[in-house]
């Protein structure tokens, strides 16, 4: 990553097109991640709230420019994310025990259906 600097509009369009090519895989992964987290959470805390999302295209474009990435799809690690809200610190501790050993390695999603190496 380099210091933030203005980007060539053609370069930014290329990056957006590349992201659009994998965004459906990110959306699929977000749905999958949400379903797994919901099942795990609701066994521990039926009132837990889970959300997941793929990064929006405008957010992707803004971050490309703001952070000055040279290869955004290789350097961004938040193309998909999840949030879990629980009702107690005990539940939080339990969720951490479940999540940390299963933390997904930082990998770039390639193509329509699979994860590839970074």
Secondary structure, DSSP 8 states (H G I E B T S, - for coil): --------HHHHHHHHHHHHHHHHHHHHHHHHHHHHHHHHHHHH-TT-EEEEEE--HHHHHHHHHHHT-SSHHHH---SEEEEEE-S-HHHHHHHHHHHHTT------EETTTEE---
